[in-house]
């Protein structure tokens, strides 16, 4: 999982999903042994919450537009090269 995982939280509004989430969270929390330090406890809780969210409500899929030009051919390449060269010949004020 990435650092910023987006979950489908809208599903959590349904009662059946809420019950499933609660049951799985209790189960996942009980799987981890008792930790000795607060950092270990926090890490166990964090992992259990992420695992439960992934199981019960799922991860939101990305449907974004791809940036940039999709069709790149020789004609466009020559045009961009010509445009870049003409811009580099423009004198600048100093």
Beta strands, then each sheet from edge to edge (+ up, - down):
end
